[in-house]
């Protein structure tokens, strides 16, 4: 990792060579933001931090002009995880569950602390290069008052492989310790190929915007995790404007990717071959809950995708209807009827836009949250699998220790006393291994309890904030729709 230093000022020459994917003949193209508003992502960045705020004592201004709204959304909608009703655990597990809940509550309190803020914005995607060698660079802007950052505001340039490299590093360092690491958006070879090769930017804009929003949510979830946010690699990712080690799995057919695939197949075979005798009823209940939640969220996401498609098709059909009404109005000889039809065409055009806005809300506010939690549940499953691995190591060590003791007993029966001392030494070594493997298993179990308690509380937060936001947007759209039709009634009554 490069030495820590002040980020260099942006290079105007480099920026001039990059093609801004969100401009069209010098005009800004509206982005569909991840929080469901219709504000362009570019306008979310303010030019300065309040003079009264500082890294040590003050609070950081939000990226949005309305700081109160943005900070609420970043705390609630963009959180790392959240909470369903807690499962009842056995009396044996009650104390551990209470400790995990208390730890999760402490983490959430720390997150709400105005002196403990990390806000991250991913913006300004730019294409660099041409053809299949092209790639997209994103601007990552961080504002914080947390003391372990060197500055209150930082901006760095990162490409998609940098985000994947960050995820690999966090998984390597933290997943084996029982921590749930959020997942970045999936690689999409087809979508990225369109961005690289197509000259029609309409389709590529949608792909790049979805990825930008997903990357922003990915970083903000990490920033809200009480342990991951302090990882040195994550801090350098936000601070150091230098090249970072790239992910080894960005290429679709890379040797590392193939090795990873075979590794997953091997793990699946081992899981089928090894049946864990769960010693803790709490974990068994939680596993069933997670599997059920995964199934329900996948069904919900499939339904939301259909809803988005149908609402966008409805918007297009309304637009076609408006054009037909306009043509009919222009051909009508009755002036009152012609004027009414023209007014109806104008209203239908407004309804078309309103329906398209609602489709965007369906997708960016609700559907993307559900999709994110599907990937988070996979991260939870991966973390639980690490616990199974340690349990297997522990039991294998116990089996080996038992064999060593049996071997010693046979040596004593055969009166081979010259080999008994060596057997005693081996038994001592394996007793130490068993103790260490048991301690590792108990430690990861405690950490996972804390993580799942944090997961549950944050999930309830996220879905509550998102549903309230979604319903409020729906009500606003319906009120606007009623206003449109109320304004048309006088026109219709004037038809003679």
Phi, psi and omega per residue, in radians:
X1 nan 2.414 -3.092
X2 -1.157 2.733 3.107
X3 -1.092 2.586 3.127
X4 -1.287 2.277 -3.115
X5 -2.709 2.945 3.128
X6 -1.180 2.359 -3.138
X7 -1.059 2.382 3.127
X8 -1.186 2.692 3.102
X9 -1.179 2.607 -3.090
X10 -1.039 2.482 -3.122
X11 -1.550 2.042 -3.131
X12 -1.204 -0.568 3.121
X13 -1.128 -0.751 -3.109
X14 -1.154 -0.733 -3.122
X15 -1.158 -0.566 -3.132
X16 -1.203 -0.434 3.126
X17 -1.462 -0.192 -3.095
X18 -1.638 2.458 3.125
X19 -1.637 2.074 3.134
X20 -1.289 2.053 -3.082
X21 -1.226 -0.211 -3.080
X22 -1.954 0.554 3.006
X23 -2.238 2.661 3.117
X24 -2.510 1.816 -3.097
X25 0.987 0.709 3.076
X26 1.459 -0.031 3.131
X27 -1.819 2.448 3.137
X28 -1.268 2.375 3.050
X29 -1.695 2.289 -3.054
X30 -1.133 2.280 3.040
X31 -1.579 2.634 3.017
X32 -1.680 1.820 -3.005
X33 -1.264 2.786 -3.083
X34 -1.243 -0.343 -3.111
X35 -1.576 0.075 3.020
X36 1.612 -0.164 3.089
X37 -1.372 2.938 -3.124
X38 -1.788 0.320 3.126
X39 -1.391 2.457 3.127
X40 -1.228 2.517 -3.102
X41 -1.092 -0.554 -3.131
X42 -1.083 -0.654 -3.083
X43 -1.334 -0.088 -3.108
X44 -1.287 -0.390 -3.075
X45 -1.506 2.216 3.018
X46 -1.587 2.738 -3.019
X47 -1.447 -0.245 -3.064
X48 -2.627 2.837 3.018
X49 -1.756 2.546 -3.118
X50 -0.954 2.367 3.125
X51 -1.014 -0.456 -3.123
X52 -1.410 -0.136 -3.079
X53 -1.740 2.601 3.110
X54 -2.583 2.943 -3.102
X55 -1.163 -0.451 -3.009
X56 -1.697 -0.721 -2.984
X57 -2.104 -0.503 -3.022
X58 -1.496 3.114 3.049
X59 -1.862 2.693 -3.058
X60 -1.609 2.331 3.078
X61 -1.157 2.614 -3.130
X62 -1.281 2.826 3.065
X63 -1.230 -0.443 -3.084
X64 -1.582 2.591 3.106
X65 -0.970 -0.760 3.046
X66 -1.470 1.560 -3.000
X67 -1.130 -0.536 -3.100
X68 -1.156 -0.743 3.138
X69 -1.171 -0.807 -3.068
X70 -1.123 -0.758 -3.115
X71 -1.128 -0.621 3.107
X72 -1.147 -0.744 -3.135
X73 -1.175 -0.682 -3.139
X74 -1.190 -0.554 3.113
X75 -1.349 -0.637 -2.998
X76 -1.743 -0.990 -3.050
X77 -1.295 -0.683 -3.073
X78 -1.581 0.308 -3.094
X79 -1.150 2.935 -3.109
X80 -1.285 -0.789 -3.068
X81 -2.733 -3.052 -3.137
X82 -2.847 -2.812 -2.812
X83 -2.340 2.225 2.878
X84 -1.643 3.104 3.053
X85 -1.031 2.417 -3.109
X86 -1.248 2.476 3.071
X87 -1.330 2.523 3.068
X88 -1.274 2.222 3.108
X89 -1.800 2.899 3.129
X90 -1.200 2.854 3.136
X91 -1.053 -0.554 3.137
X92 -1.102 -0.601 -3.043
X93 -1.694 -0.015 -3.006
X94 -1.058 -0.780 -3.079
X95 -1.137 -0.725 3.121
X96 -1.126 -0.689 3.113
X97 -1.112 -0.723 3.109
X98 -1.099 -0.708 3.126
X99 -1.118 -0.727 3.133
X100 -1.129 -0.725 3.121
X101 -1.120 -0.704 3.118
X102 -1.116 -0.715 3.115
X103 -1.126 -0.711 3.120
X104 -1.135 -0.710 3.109
X105 -1.094 -0.694 3.098
X106 -1.103 -0.678 3.117
X107 -1.115 -0.741 3.140
X108 -1.170 -0.658 3.100
X109 -1.101 -0.685 3.098
X110 -1.125 -0.637 -3.141
X111 -1.147 -0.650 -3.123
X112 -1.362 -0.191 -3.116
X113 -1.125 2.109 -3.129
X114 -1.126 -0.258 3.088
X115 -1.666 0.288 -3.077
X116 -2.426 0.897 -2.972
X117 -1.852 2.312 2.938
X118 -2.278 1.982 3.106
X119 -2.025 2.281 -3.046
X120 -2.211 2.333 3.090
X121 -2.149 2.263 3.018
X122 -1.840 2.143 -3.014
X123 -2.586 3.139 3.014
X124 0.861 1.008 3.060
X125 -1.152 2.282 -3.132
X126 -2.260 2.382 3.103
X127 -1.510 2.299 -3.137
X128 -2.038 2.242 3.114
X129 1.535 -3.139 -3.104
X130 -2.265 2.754 3.054
X131 1.127 -2.625 -3.084
X132 -1.244 -0.210 3.084
X133 -1.529 -0.030 -3.129
X134 -1.279 2.700 3.047
X135 -2.630 2.921 -3.086
X136 -1.919 2.330 3.106
X137 -1.920 2.362 3.132
X138 -1.984 2.560 3.035
X139 -1.597 2.159 3.138
X140 -1.917 1.943 -3.112
X141 -1.914 2.277 -3.104
X142 -2.143 2.335 2.990
X143 -2.172 2.317 -3.022
X144 -2.726 2.769 2.955
X145 -2.174 0.336 3.103
X146 -1.356 2.392 -2.951
X147 -1.212 -0.469 -3.065
X148 -1.384 -0.014 2.955
X149 -1.575 2.606 -3.051
X150 -1.463 -0.261 -3.083
X151 -2.535 2.786 3.113
X152 -1.350 -0.499 -3.101
X153 -2.441 2.300 -3.100
X154 -2.446 2.578 3.041
X155 -2.385 2.310 3.107
X156 -2.365 2.839 3.080
X157 -1.850 2.284 -3.112
X158 -2.397 2.482 3.014
X159 -1.795 2.982 -2.998
X160 -1.028 -0.666 -3.131
X161 -1.109 -0.465 3.079
X162 -1.162 -0.690 3.106
X163 -1.139 -0.716 3.101
X164 -1.139 -0.669 3.088
X165 -1.105 -0.677 3.071
X166 -1.071 -0.778 -3.141
X167 -1.090 -0.773 3.133
X168 -1.044 -0.733 -3.138
X169 -1.113 -0.789 -3.127
X170 -1.150 -0.689 3.101
X171 -1.106 -0.770 -3.127
X172 -1.067 -0.676 -3.039
X173 -1.563 -0.515 -2.926
X174 -2.064 -0.526 -3.069
X175 -1.117 -0.656 3.133
X176 -1.177 -0.239 3.102
X177 -1.693 0.067 3.075
X178 1.642 0.292 3.136
X179 -1.731 2.509 -3.131
X180 -1.572 2.019 -3.110
X181 -1.732 2.105 3.111
X182 -1.036 2.647 -3.122
X183 -1.760 2.478 3.054
X184 -1.319 2.971 3.070
X185 -1.058 2.628 -3.093
X186 -1.229 2.664 3.020
X187 -1.158 2.456 -3.141
X188 -2.348 1.656 -3.061
X189 -1.118 -0.746 -3.110
X190 -1.134 -0.810 -3.133
X191 -1.109 -0.715 -3.137
X192 -1.236 -0.567 3.092
X193 -1.115 -0.685 3.086
X194 -1.084 -0.721 3.118
X195 -1.082 -0.686 -3.086
X196 -1.278 -0.666 -2.926
X197 -1.852 -0.560 -3.016
X198 -1.305 2.573 3.042
X199 -1.681 -0.234 3.069
X200 -1.523 1.878 -3.019
X201 -1.409 -0.151 -3.073
X202 -1.057 -0.839 -3.126
X203 -1.249 -0.659 -3.115
X204 -1.242 -0.525 3.108
X205 -1.040 -0.765 -3.114
X206 -1.110 -0.756 3.130
X207 -1.106 -0.824 -3.089
X208 -1.152 -0.667 -3.140
X209 -1.167 -0.717 3.098
X210 -1.080 -0.742 3.134
X211 -1.162 -0.729 3.139
X212 -1.028 -0.814 -3.130
X213 -1.116 -0.697 3.139
X214 -1.160 -0.685 3.110
X215 -1.139 -0.654 3.113
X216 -1.130 -0.763 3.115
X217 -1.135 -0.666 3.116
X218 -1.015 -0.845 -3.121
X219 -1.180 -0.676 -3.117
X220 -1.220 -0.533 3.047
X221 -1.151 -0.736 3.090
X222 -1.081 -0.738 -3.102
X223 -1.126 -0.398 -3.133
X224 -1.646 -0.065 3.100
X225 -1.472 2.225 -3.014
X226 -1.106 -0.410 -3.141
X227 -1.780 -0.771 -3.088
X228 -1.113 -0.589 -3.105
X229 -1.112 -0.367 -3.129
X230 -1.674 0.041 3.108
X231 -1.134 2.314 -3.069
X232 -1.078 -0.635 -3.131
X233 -1.172 -0.673 3.105
X234 -1.144 -0.727 3.118
X235 -1.098 -0.775 3.108
X236 -1.132 -0.593 3.100
X237 -1.023 -0.642 -3.110
X238 -1.516 -0.421 -2.991
X239 -1.805 -0.751 -2.922
X240 -1.566 1.986 -3.114
X241 -1.539 1.022 3.077
X242 -2.235 2.985 3.074
X243 -1.173 2.448 3.113
X244 -1.940 2.784 3.046
X245 -1.012 2.245 -3.096
X246 -1.402 2.748 3.052
X247 -1.134 2.533 3.126
X248 -1.517 0.050 -3.059
X249 -2.137 0.319 -3.126
X250 -1.251 -0.576 3.111
X251 -1.347 2.378 -3.074
X252 -1.120 -0.563 -3.084
X253 -2.082 0.542 -3.135
X254 -1.245 2.721 3.121
X255 -1.102 -0.630 3.114
X256 -1.157 -0.680 3.117
X257 -1.144 -0.696 3.107
X258 -1.168 -0.720 3.109
X259 -1.100 -0.664 3.115
X260 -1.145 -0.684 3.119
X261 -1.082 -0.821 3.119
X262 -1.118 -0.604 3.101
X263 -1.104 -0.712 3.109
X264 -1.157 -0.667 3.095
X265 -1.096 -0.756 3.115
X266 -1.077 -0.716 3.111
X267 -1.114 -0.685 3.129
X268 -1.112 -0.715 3.114
X269 -1.124 -0.754 3.123
X270 -1.096 -0.664 3.123
X271 -1.131 -0.653 3.114
X272 -1.245 -0.593 -3.098
X273 -1.371 -0.435 -3.084
X274 -1.910 2.057 3.101
X275 -1.754 1.936 -3.114
X276 -1.365 2.252 3.029
X277 -1.556 1.678 -3.003
X278 -1.090 2.072 -3.135
X279 -1.444 -0.133 -3.019
X280 -2.215 1.999 -3.130
X281 -1.091 -0.546 3.140
X282 -1.025 -0.779 -3.135
X283 -1.197 -0.634 3.115
X284 -1.127 -0.754 3.093
X285 -1.121 -0.728 -3.122
X286 -1.144 -0.655 3.104
X287 -1.071 -0.758 3.118
X288 -1.121 -0.693 3.122
X289 -1.111 -0.750 -3.118
X290 -1.140 -0.731 3.117
X291 -1.095 -0.744 3.129
X292 -1.142 -0.741 3.121
X293 -1.097 -0.696 3.119
X294 -1.063 -0.803 3.141
X295 -1.091 -0.791 -3.088
X296 -1.168 -0.691 3.136
X297 -1.169 -0.650 3.105
X298 -1.142 -0.691 3.082
X299 -1.150 -0.720 3.113
X300 -1.104 -0.734 -3.130
X301 -1.132 -0.691 3.093
X302 -1.076 -0.722 3.112
X303 -1.143 -0.708 3.126
X304 -1.141 -0.664 3.094
X305 -1.070 -0.739 3.101
X306 -1.116 -0.724 3.119
X307 -1.057 -0.779 3.142
X308 -1.092 -0.780 3.129
X309 -1.061 -0.820 -3.117
X310 -1.136 -0.683 -3.123
X311 -1.222 -0.615 3.076
X312 -1.200 -0.660 3.051
X313 -1.129 -0.677 3.090
X314 -1.079 -0.715 3.110
X315 -1.060 -0.771 3.118
X316 -1.110 -0.725 -3.132
X317 -1.166 -0.662 3.078
X318 -1.108 -0.683 3.098
X319 -1.088 -0.727 3.089
X320 -1.128 -0.702 3.106
X321 -1.090 -0.719 3.130
X322 -1.088 -0.713 3.121
X323 -1.132 -0.715 3.136
X324 -1.130 -0.720 3.111
X325 -1.117 -0.681 3.137
X326 -1.112 -0.734 3.112
X327 -1.118 -0.735 3.114
X328 -1.094 -0.725 3.137
X329 -1.110 -0.653 3.134
X330 -1.212 -0.412 -3.121
X331 -1.620 -0.160 -3.079
X332 -1.386 2.327 -3.115
X333 -1.453 -0.524 3.098
X334 -1.211 1.990 -3.013
X335 -1.104 -0.704 -3.132
X336 -1.150 -0.740 3.121
X337 -1.197 -0.691 3.115
X338 -1.081 -0.739 3.128
X339 -1.156 -0.675 3.127
X340 -1.150 -0.726 3.121
X341 -1.142 -0.685 3.099
X342 -1.100 -0.719 3.094
X343 -1.131 -0.690 3.112
X344 -1.101 -0.699 3.114
X345 -1.096 -0.701 3.121
X346 -1.127 -0.729 -3.141
X347 -1.166 -0.728 3.125
X348 -1.100 -0.589 3.069
X349 -1.123 -0.711 3.078
X350 -1.140 -0.690 3.117
X351 -1.130 -0.629 3.079
X352 -1.017 -0.827 3.138
X353 -1.153 -0.687 3.139
X354 -1.112 -0.693 3.103
X355 -1.175 -0.672 3.085
X356 -1.131 -0.683 3.094
X357 -1.100 -0.705 3.123
X358 -1.151 -0.642 3.076
X359 -1.095 -0.701 3.077
X360 -1.111 -0.684 3.106
X361 -1.127 -0.754 3.085
X362 -0.954 -0.732 -3.059
X363 -1.387 -1.000 -2.973
X364 -1.317 -0.504 -3.116
X365 -1.565 -0.824 -2.976
X366 -1.773 -0.931 -3.042
X367 -1.098 -0.734 -3.111
X368 -1.182 -0.599 3.083
X369 -1.110 -0.787 3.127
X370 -1.088 -0.748 3.119
X371 -1.076 -0.716 3.122
X372 -1.078 -0.702 -3.118
X373 -1.263 -0.475 3.021
X374 -1.099 -0.754 3.101
X375 -1.210 -0.603 3.106
X376 -1.162 -0.645 3.093
X377 -1.131 -0.627 3.054
X378 -1.097 -0.667 3.068
X379 -1.106 -0.680 3.085
X380 -1.078 -0.771 3.122
X381 -1.082 -0.710 3.116
X382 -1.090 -0.689 3.126
X383 -1.182 -0.725 3.082
X384 -1.107 -0.582 3.099
X385 -1.158 -0.553 3.065
X386 -1.100 -0.640 3.090
X387 -1.138 -0.706 3.105
X388 -1.081 -0.709 3.120
X389 -1.048 -0.796 -3.133
X390 -1.172 -0.615 3.079
X391 -1.093 -0.723 3.133
X392 -1.133 -0.717 3.095
X393 -1.057 -0.774 3.133
X394 -1.038 -0.842 -3.118
X395 -1.204 -0.628 3.061
X396 -1.111 -0.699 3.096
X397 -1.121 -0.697 3.098
X398 -1.119 -0.686 3.111
X399 -1.105 -0.761 3.122
X400 -1.122 -0.708 3.112
X401 -1.081 -0.720 3.120
X402 -1.102 -0.680 3.117
X403 -1.154 -0.687 3.121
X404 -1.110 -0.681 3.129
X405 -1.201 -0.657 3.072
X406 -1.125 -0.707 3.126
X407 -1.106 -0.694 3.111
X408 -1.124 -0.733 3.133
X409 -1.076 -0.685 3.106
X410 -1.130 -0.707 3.116
X411 -1.089 -0.697 3.126
X412 -1.179 -0.667 3.089
X413 -1.145 -0.619 3.137
X414 -1.483 0.026 3.118
X415 0.998 0.640 3.050
X416 -1.644 1.227 -3.017
X417 -1.165 -0.372 -3.127
X418 -1.205 -0.346 -3.132
X419 -1.789 -0.101 -3.097
X420 -1.180 -0.708 3.141
X421 -1.031 -0.748 3.106
X422 -1.120 -0.679 3.101
X423 -1.123 -0.705 3.090
X424 -1.054 -0.707 3.139
X425 -1.126 -0.747 3.120
X426 -1.129 -0.680 3.110
X427 -1.099 -0.733 3.119
X428 -1.071 -0.733 3.129
X429 -1.095 -0.757 -3.117
X430 -1.291 -0.502 3.025
X431 -1.116 -0.681 3.089
X432 -1.157 -0.705 3.097
X433 -1.101 -0.730 3.130
X434 -1.089 -0.745 3.128
X435 -1.078 -0.776 -3.134
X436 -1.153 -0.758 -3.128
X437 -1.165 -0.613 3.082
X438 -1.172 -0.738 3.110
X439 -1.099 -0.686 3.114
X440 -1.112 -0.722 3.121
X441 -1.128 -0.743 3.139
X442 -1.185 -0.622 3.129
X443 -1.166 -0.808 -3.133
X444 -1.169 -0.541 3.084
X445 -1.133 -0.753 3.110
X446 -1.099 -0.755 -3.123
X447 -1.131 -0.694 -3.133
X448 -1.169 -0.649 3.068
X449 -0.999 -0.797 3.129
X450 -1.112 -0.750 -3.124
X451 -1.106 -0.754 -3.112
X452 -1.226 -0.592 3.048
X453 -1.122 -0.722 3.082
X454 -1.117 -0.755 3.115
X455 -0.999 -0.828 -3.067
X456 -1.149 -0.782 -3.114
X457 -1.155 -0.736 -3.109
X458 -1.236 -0.596 -3.139
X459 -1.106 -0.744 3.086
X460 -1.069 -0.711 3.102
X461 -1.055 -0.872 -3.078
X462 -1.069 -0.842 -3.077
X463 -1.224 -0.622 3.077
X464 -1.083 -0.884 -3.115
X465 -1.098 -0.697 -3.101
X466 -1.221 -0.757 3.139
X467 -1.127 -0.732 3.101
X468 -1.076 -0.778 3.114
X469 -1.090 -0.764 -3.121
X470 -1.124 -0.790 3.138
X471 -1.138 -0.678 3.116
X472 -1.119 -0.708 3.100
X473 -1.128 -0.734 3.099
X474 -1.054 -0.762 3.129
X475 -1.097 -0.731 3.118
X476 -1.085 -0.732 3.131
X477 -1.128 -0.734 -3.130
X478 -1.189 -0.660 3.081
X479 -1.125 -0.700 3.101
X480 -1.146 -0.680 3.110
X481 -1.095 -0.750 3.106
X482 -1.097 -0.670 3.111
X483 -1.087 -0.727 3.114
X484 -1.016 -0.848 -3.064
X485 -1.266 -0.567 3.078
X486 -1.110 -0.625 3.120
X487 -1.234 -0.337 -3.123
X488 -1.517 -0.404 -3.082
X489 -0.969 -0.834 3.118
X490 -1.030 -0.647 3.108
X491 -1.098 -0.757 -3.112
X492 -1.146 -0.634 -3.100
X493 -1.248 -0.320 -3.130
X494 -1.431 -0.115 -3.136
X495 -1.195 2.149 -3.094
X496 -1.577 nan nan
